[in-house]
Amino acid sequence: MTDYRSTTTLDEPAIDVANGAESTHPLAEAGRDAGERVGHLAERATDIGIRQADRGRQQAANGIENVAQTIRRVSTDMQVEQPQIANVALGAADQAERIAQYLRETDARQLIGNVEDVARRQPLIFLGGAFLLGMAASRFIKAAGGTGAQGTGQGQTGFRSGTTAYGTFPTGSSEGI
């Protein structure tokens, strides 16, 4: 028996001329199914990321609230000796509490939308803020690590000028100087 199907590409449905029925190519169906699965996986990953961001947002709000309370206590102690500095510290504590409240009341999706809006309206301010945030994060990570060359006592101290090194170097660590 002769097959009356016309040749097709994967994007076009195959037409069975004998029956007049339209069928899709098996690889096209598999591609569509794979695309749908990838879409579902992407949605799940987004939901997991948003949930984790919400947890981090709550932790950040709690940490900022603790900092604000500490600033208030210190400013109260400084009120007698340094009233101007105490007033500035109270203002900083108020601002920190407003930030903590904002973080508690705003979910992660809203925060992302707000950041995108600011980035569109004020790109230079956004880039500057991102730079400062990156610098602060790197300093925090560096300080939290504490296991670098200085923290272990195995690193070099002093400095090098031209071909002469100044300072103290543990035995065997002056290689490369």
FIMAR-737523 format. One record per atom (N, C-alpha, C): residue number from 0; residue in three letters; atom name; x, y, z. Coordinates in steps of 0.1 Angstrom, whole numbers, m for minus. Example, Ala and Ser with C-alpha at 12.3 -4.5 7.8 and 13.67 -1.06 7.14 Angstrom:
2
     i    aa   at       x       y       z
     0   ALA    N     132     m57      78
     0   ALA   CA     123     m45      78
     0   ALA    C     132     m33      78
     1   SER    N     128     m22      71
     1   SER   CA     137     m11      71
     1   SER    C     129       0      79
***
This chain:
177
     i    aa   at       x       y       z
     0   MET    N       8     m12       0
     0   MET   CA       0       0       0
     0   MET    C       9      12       0
     1   THR    N       5      23      m6
     1   THR   CA      13      35      m8
     1   THR    C       9      45       3
     2   ASP    N      19      51       8
     2   ASP   CA      16      62      18
     2   ASP    C      14      75      11
     3   TYR    N       3      81      14
     3   TYR   CA      m1      94       7
     3   TYR    C       2     106      15
     4   ARG    N      11     105      25
     4   ARG   CA      14     117      33
     4   ARG    C      23     126      25
     5   SER    N      21     139      27
     5   SER   CA      30     148      21
     5   SER    C      42     151      30
     6   THR    N      53     155      24
     6   THR   CA      64     158      33
     6   THR    C      62     171      40
     7   THR    N      67     172      52
     7   THR   CA      65     184      60
     7   THR    C      77     188      68
     8   THR    N      77     200      74
     8   THR   CA      88     203      83
     8   THR    C      82     201      97
     9   LEU    N      90     202     107
     9   LEU   CA      85     199     121
     9   LEU    C      75     210     125
    10   ASP    N      75     222     119
    10   ASP   CA      66     232     123
    10   ASP    C      52     231     117
    11   GLU    N      52     223     106
    11   GLU   CA      39     222      99
    11   GLU    C      32     209     102
    12   PRO    N      19     209     103
    12   PRO   CA      13     196     105
    12   PRO    C      14     187      93
    13   ALA    N      15     174      95
    13   ALA   CA      15     165      83
    13   ALA    C       0     162      80
    14   ILE    N      m2     161      67
    14   ILE   CA     m16     159      62
    14   ILE    C     m16     145      56
    15   ASP    N     m25     137      61
    15   ASP   CA     m27     123      55
    15   ASP    C     m37     125      44
    16   VAL    N     m32     124      32
    16   VAL   CA     m41     127      20
    16   VAL    C     m52     116      19
    17   ALA    N     m48     104      22
    17   ALA   CA     m58      93      20
    17   ALA    C     m70      95      29
    18   ASN    N     m68      99      42
    18   ASN   CA     m79     101      51
    18   ASN    C     m83     116      53
    19   GLY    N     m75     125      48
    19   GLY   CA     m79     139      49
    19   GLY    C     m77     144      63
    20   ALA    N     m70     136      71
    20   ALA   CA     m68     141      85
    20   ALA    C     m55     148      87
    21   GLU    N     m54     156      97
    21   GLU   CA     m42     164     100
    21   GLU    C     m36     158     112
    22   SER    N     m23     155     112
    22   SER   CA     m16     150     123
    22   SER    C      m4     158     125
    23   THR    N       2     158     138
    23   THR   CA      14     166     140
    23   THR    C      25     156     141
    24   HIS    N      37     161     138
    24   HIS   CA      49     153     138
    24   HIS    C      53     150     153
    25   PRO    N      57     137     155
    25   PRO   CA      60     133     169
    25   PRO    C      71     142     176
    26   LEU    N      81     146     168
    26   LEU   CA      91     155     174
    26   LEU    C      86     169     178
    27   ALA    N      77     174     170
    27   ALA   CA      70     187     173
    27   ALA    C      63     186     186
    28   GLU    N      55     175     187
    28   GLU   CA      48     173     200
    28   GLU    C      57     172     212
    29   ALA    N      68     164     210
    29   ALA   CA      78     163     221
    29   ALA    C      84     177     224
    30   GLY    N      87     185     214
    30   GLY   CA      92     198     216
    30   GLY    C      82     207     224
    31   ARG    N      70     206     220
    31   ARG   CA      59     214     228
    31   ARG    C      58     210     242
    32   ASP    N      58     196     244
    32   ASP   CA      58     191     258
    32   ASP    C      70     195     266
    33   ALA    N      81     195     260
    33   ALA   CA      94     199     267
    33   ALA    C      93     214     270
    34   GLY    N      88     222     261
    34   GLY   CA      86     236     264
    34   GLY    C      77     239     275
    35   GLU    N      66     231     276
    35   GLU   CA      56     233     287
    35   GLU    C      63     229     300
    36   ARG    N      70     218     300
    36   ARG   CA      77     214     313
    36   ARG    C      87     224     317
    37   VAL    N      95     229     308
    37   VAL   CA     104     240     312
    37   VAL    C      97     252     317
    38   GLY    N      86     255     312
    38   GLY   CA      78     267     317
    38   GLY    C      74     264     331
    39   HIS    N      69     252     334
    39   HIS   CA      64     249     347
    39   HIS    C      76     249     357
    40   LEU    N      87     243     353
    40   LEU   CA      99     243     361
    40   LEU    C     104     258     364
    41   ALA    N     103     266     354
    41   ALA   CA     107     280     357
    41   ALA    C      98     287     367
    42   GLU    N      85     284     365
    42   GLU   CA      75     290     375
    42   GLU    C      78     285     389
    43   ARG    N      81     272     391
    43   ARG   CA      84     266     404
    43   ARG    C      96     273     409
    44   ALA    N     107     274     401
    44   ALA   CA     119     281     406
    44   ALA    C     117     295     410
    45   THR    N     109     302     402
    45   THR   CA     105     316     406
    45   THR    C      98     316     419
    46   ASP    N      88     307     421
    46   ASP   CA      81     307     434
    46   ASP    C      90     304     446
    47   ILE    N      99     295     444
    47   ILE   CA     109     291     455
    47   ILE    C     118     303     458
    48   GLY    N     123     310     447
    48   GLY   CA     131     322     449
    48   GLY    C     124     333     456
    49   ILE    N     111     335     453
    49   ILE   CA     103     345     459
    49   ILE    C     101     342     474
    50   ARG    N      98     329     477
    50   ARG   CA      97     325     491
    50   ARG    C     109     327     499
    51   GLN    N     121     324     493
    51   GLN   CA     134     326     500
    51   GLN    C     137     341     502
    52   ALA    N     133     349     491
    52   ALA   CA     135     363     492
    52   ALA    C     126     369     503
    53   ASP    N     114     364     505
    53   ASP   CA     105     369     516
    53   ASP    C     111     365     529
    54   ARG    N     117     353     531
    54   ARG   CA     123     350     543
    54   ARG    C     135     359     546
    55   GLY    N     143     362     536
    55   GLY   CA     154     371     538
    55   GLY    C     150     385     541
    56   ARG    N     139     389     535
    56   ARG   CA     133     402     537
    56   ARG    C     129     404     552
    57   GLN    N     123     393     557
    57   GLN   CA     119     394     571
    57   GLN    C     131     394     581
    58   GLN    N     141     386     577
    58   GLN   CA     153     386     585
    58   GLN    C     160     400     585
    59   ALA    N     160     406     573
    59   ALA   CA     166     419     572
    59   ALA    C     158     429     580
    60   ALA    N     145     428     579
    60   ALA   CA     137     438     587
    60   ALA    C     140     436     602
    61   ASN    N     141     424     607
    61   ASN   CA     144     422     621
    61   ASN    C     158     427     625
    62   GLY    N     168     425     616
    62   GLY   CA     181     430     619
    62   GLY    C     181     445     619
    63   ILE    N     175     451     609
    63   ILE   CA     174     466     609
    63   ILE    C     167     471     621
    64   GLU    N     157     465     626
    64   GLU   CA     149     469     638
    64   GLU    C     159     468     650
    65   ASN    N     167     458     651
    65   ASN   CA     176     456     662
    65   ASN    C     186     467     662
    66   VAL    N     191     471     650
    66   VAL   CA     201     482     648
    66   VAL    C     195     495     653
    67   ALA    N     182     497     649
    67   ALA   CA     175     509     653
    67   ALA    C     174     510     668
    68   GLN    N     171     499     674
    68   GLN   CA     169     499     689
    68   GLN    C     183     502     695
    69   THR    N     193     497     690
    69   THR   CA     207     499     696
    69   THR    C     210     514     694
    70   ILE    N     208     519     682
    70   ILE   CA     211     533     680
    70   ILE    C     203     542     690
    71   ARG    N     190     539     692
    71   ARG   CA     182     546     702
    71   ARG    C     189     546     716
    72   ARG    N     193     534     720
    72   ARG   CA     199     533     733
    72   ARG    C     212     541     734
    73   VAL    N     220     540     724
    73   VAL   CA     233     548     724
    73   VAL    C     230     563     724
    74   SER    N     220     567     716
    74   SER   CA     217     581     715
    74   SER    C     211     587     728
    75   THR    N     204     578     735
    75   THR   CA     199     582     749
    75   THR    C     210     584     758
    76   ASP    N     220     576     758
    76   ASP   CA     232     577     766
    76   ASP    C     240     589     763
    77   MET    N     240     593     750
    77   MET   CA     248     605     745
    77   MET    C     241     618     747
    78   GLN    N     228     618     750
    78   GLN   CA     220     630     750
    78   GLN    C     226     641     759
    79   VAL    N     232     638     770
    79   VAL   CA     237     648     779
    79   VAL    C     250     653     774
    80   GLU    N     259     645     770
    80   GLU   CA     273     649     766
    80   GLU    C     273     654     751
    81   GLN    N     266     648     742
    81   GLN   CA     267     652     728
    81   GLN    C     252     653     722
    82   PRO    N     245     663     726
    82   PRO   CA     231     664     721
    82   PRO    C     229     664     706
    83   GLN    N     238     671     699
    83   GLN   CA     237     672     684
    83   GLN    C     239     658     678
    84   ILE    N     249     651     683
    84   ILE   CA     251     637     677
    84   ILE    C     240     628     681
    85   ALA    N     235     630     693
    85   ALA   CA     223     621     698
    85   ALA    C     211     624     689
    86   ASN    N     209     636     685
    86   ASN   CA     197     639     677
    86   ASN    C     199     633     663
    87   VAL    N     211     634     657
    87   VAL   CA     214     628     644
    87   VAL    C     212     613     645
    88   ALA    N     216     607     656
    88   ALA   CA     215     592     658
    88   ALA    C     200     589     659
    89   LEU    N     192     597     666
    89   LEU   CA     177     594     667
    89   LEU    C     171     595     653
    90   GLY    N     175     605     645
    90   GLY   CA     170     605     631
    90   GLY    C     174     593     623
    91   ALA    N     186     588     625
    91   ALA   CA     190     576     618
    91   ALA    C     182     564     623
    92   ALA    N     179     563     636
    92   ALA   CA     171     552     642
    92   ALA    C     157     553     636
    93   ASP    N     151     565     635
    93   ASP   CA     138     566     629
    93   ASP    C     138     561     615
    94   GLN    N     148     565     607
    94   GLN   CA     149     561     593
    94   GLN    C     150     546     592
    95   ALA    N     158     540     601
    95   ALA   CA     160     525     601
    95   ALA    C     147     518     604
    96   GLU    N     139     524     614
    96   GLU   CA     126     518     617
    96   GLU    C     117     519     605
    97   ARG    N     117     530     598
    97   ARG   CA     108     531     586
    97   ARG    C     112     521     575
    98   ILE    N     125     519     574
    98   ILE   CA     130     509     564
    98   ILE    C     125     495     568
    99   ALA    N     127     492     581
    99   ALA   CA     122     479     586
    99   ALA    C     107     477     584
   100   GLN    N     100     487     587
   100   GLN   CA      85     487     585
   100   GLN    C      82     484     570
   101   TYR    N      89     492     561
   101   TYR   CA      86     490     547
   101   TYR    C      89     476     543
   102   LEU    N     100     470     548
   102   LEU   CA     104     456     544
   102   LEU    C      93     446     549
   103   ARG    N      88     449     561
   103   ARG   CA      77     440     566
   103   ARG    C      64     441     558
   104   GLU    N      61     453     554
   104   GLU   CA      48     455     547
   104   GLU    C      48     452     532
   105   THR    N      60     451     526
   105   THR   CA      61     449     511
   105   THR    C      67     435     508
   106   ASP    N      60     428     499
   106   ASP   CA      65     415     496
   106   ASP    C      76     416     485
   107   ALA    N      82     405     483
   107   ALA   CA      94     404     474
   107   ALA    C      90     409     460
   108   ARG    N      79     405     455
   108   ARG   CA      75     409     441
   108   ARG    C      73     424     440
   109   GLN    N      67     430     450
   109   GLN   CA      66     445     451
   109   GLN    C      79     452     452
   110   LEU    N      88     446     460
   110   LEU   CA     102     452     461
   110   LEU    C     109     452     448
   111   ILE    N     108     440     441
   111   ILE   CA     114     439     428
   111   ILE    C     109     450     418
   112   GLY    N      95     451     418
   112   GLY   CA      89     461     409
   112   GLY    C      93     475     413
   113   ASN    N      94     478     426
   113   ASN   CA      99     492     430
   113   ASN    C     113     494     426
   114   VAL    N     122     484     427
   114   VAL   CA     136     486     423
   114   VAL    C     137     488     408
   115   GLU    N     129     481     400
   115   GLU   CA     129     482     386
   115   GLU    C     124     496     382
   116   ASP    N     114     501     389
   116   ASP   CA     109     515     386
   116   ASP    C     120     525     389
   117   VAL    N     127     524     400
   117   VAL   CA     137     534     403
   117   VAL    C     148     533     393
   118   ALA    N     152     520     389
   118   ALA   CA     162     519     379
   118   ALA    C     159     525     366
   119   ARG    N     146     524     362
   119   ARG   CA     142     531     349
   119   ARG    C     142     546     350
   120   ARG    N     137     551     362
   120   ARG   CA     135     566     363
   120   ARG    C     149     572     366
   121   GLN    N     157     566     374
   121   GLN   CA     170     572     379
   121   GLN    C     181     562     377
   122   PRO    N     186     559     365
   122   PRO   CA     196     549     363
   122   PRO    C     209     552     370
   123   LEU    N     213     564     370
   123   LEU   CA     226     567     377
   123   LEU    C     225     565     392
   124   ILE    N     214     569     398
   124   ILE   CA     213     567     412
   124   ILE    C     212     552     415
   125   PHE    N     205     545     406
   125   PHE   CA     204     530     408
   125   PHE    C     218     524     407
   126   LEU    N     226     528     397
   126   LEU   CA     239     522     396
   126   LEU    C     248     525     407
   127   GLY    N     247     538     412
   127   GLY   CA     255     542     423
   127   GLY    C     251     534     436
   128   GLY    N     238     532     438
   128   GLY   CA     233     525     449
   128   GLY    C     238     510     449
   129   ALA    N     237     505     437
   129   ALA   CA     241     491     435
   129   ALA    C     256     489     437
   130   PHE    N     264     499     433
   130   PHE   CA     278     499     436
   130   PHE    C     281     499     451
   131   LEU    N     274     509     458
   131   LEU   CA     276     510     472
   131   LEU    C     272     497     480
   132   LEU    N     261     491     475
   132   LEU   CA     256     479     481
   132   LEU    C     266     468     479
   133   GLY    N     271     467     467
   133   GLY   CA     281     457     464
   133   GLY    C     294     459     473
   134   MET    N     298     471     474
   134   MET   CA     310     474     483
   134   MET    C     307     470     497
   135   ALA    N     295     474     502
   135   ALA   CA     292     470     516
   135   ALA    C     291     455     518
   136   ALA    N     285     448     508
   136   ALA   CA     284     434     509
   136   ALA    C     298     427     509
   137   SER    N     306     432     500
   137   SER   CA     320     426     500
   137   SER    C     327     428     513
   138   ARG    N     326     440     518
   138   ARG   CA     333     443     531
   138   ARG    C     327     434     542
   139   PHE    N     314     432     542
   139   PHE   CA     307     424     552
   139   PHE    C     312     409     551
   140   ILE    N     312     404     539
   140   ILE   CA     317     391     536
   140   ILE    C     331     389     540
   141   LYS    N     339     399     537
   141   LYS   CA     354     398     540
   141   LYS    C     356     398     555
   142   ALA    N     348     407     562
   142   ALA   CA     349     407     577
   142   ALA    C     343     395     583
   143   ALA    N     333     389     578
   143   ALA   CA     327     377     584
   143   ALA    C     335     365     581
   144   GLY    N     343     365     570
   144   GLY   CA     351     353     567
   144   GLY    C     363     352     577
   145   GLY    N     371     362     579
   145   GLY   CA     382     362     589
   145   GLY    C     392     351     587
   146   THR    N     391     343     577
   146   THR   CA     401     332     576
   146   THR    C     411     335     565
   147   GLY    N     413     347     561
   147   GLY   CA     422     351     551
   147   GLY    C     436     350     556
   148   ALA    N     446     356     549
   148   ALA   CA     460     355     553
   148   ALA    C     462     362     566
   149   GLN    N     455     373     569
   149   GLN   CA     458     380     581
   149   GLN    C     452     372     593
   150   GLY    N     440     366     591
   150   GLY   CA     433     359     602
   150   GLY    C     441     347     607
   151   THR    N     449     340     598
   151   THR   CA     455     328     602
   151   THR    C     469     330     607
   152   GLY    N     475     342     605
   152   GLY   CA     488     345     610
   152   GLY    C     499     339     601
   153   GLN    N     495     334     589
   153   GLN   CA     504     328     580
   153   GLN    C     508     338     569
   154   GLY    N     502     349     568
   154   GLY   CA     504     359     557
   154   GLY    C     516     367     560
   155   GLN    N     519     375     550
   155   GLN   CA     530     385     551
   155   GLN    C     526     398     557
   156   THR    N     534     404     565
   156   THR   CA     532     417     570
   156   THR    C     542     426     564
   157   GLY    N     540     439     564
   157   GLY   CA     549     448     559
   157   GLY    C     546     452     545
   158   PHE    N     555     458     538
   158   PHE   CA     552     462     524
   158   PHE    C     565     461     516
   159   ARG    N     564     462     503
   159   ARG   CA     575     461     494
   159   ARG    C     576     473     486
   160   SER    N     588     478     484
   160   SER   CA     591     490     477
   160   SER    C     602     487     467
   161   GLY    N     600     487     454
   161   GLY   CA     610     484     445
   161   GLY    C     615     469     447
   162   THR    N     627     467     450
   162   THR   CA     632     454     452
   162   THR    C     635     451     467
   163   THR    N     631     460     476
   163   THR   CA     634     458     490
   163   THR    C     620     457     497
   164   ALA    N     620     446     506
   164   ALA   CA     608     444     514
   164   ALA    C     610     449     528
   165   TYR    N     600     455     534
   165   TYR   CA     600     460     547
   165   TYR    C     590     453     556
   166   GLY    N     593     451     568
   166   GLY   CA     584     444     577
   166   GLY    C     589     430     581
   167   THR    N     580     422     587
   167   THR   CA     583     409     591
   167   THR    C     576     399     582
   168   PHE    N     584     389     579
   168   PHE   CA     579     378     570
   168   PHE    C     582     365     576
   169   PRO    N     572     356     579
   169   PRO   CA     575     343     584
   169   PRO    C     585     335     575
   170   THR    N     592     326     580
   170   THR   CA     602     318     573
   170   THR    C     595     311     561
   171   GLY    N     601     312     549
   171   GLY   CA     595     306     538
   171   GLY    C     584     313     531
   172   SER    N     580     324     536
   172   SER   CA     568     331     530
   172   SER    C     573     343     521
   173   SER    N     586     345     520
   173   SER   CA     591     356     513
   173   SER    C     593     353     498
   174   GLU    N     588     341     494
   174   GLU   CA     589     337     480
   174   GLU    C     581     346     472
   175   GLY    N     585     350     460
   175   GLY   CA     578     359     451
   175   GLY    C     579     373     455
   176   ILE    N     588     377     465
   176   ILE   CA     590     391     468
   176   ILE    C     602     396     460
***
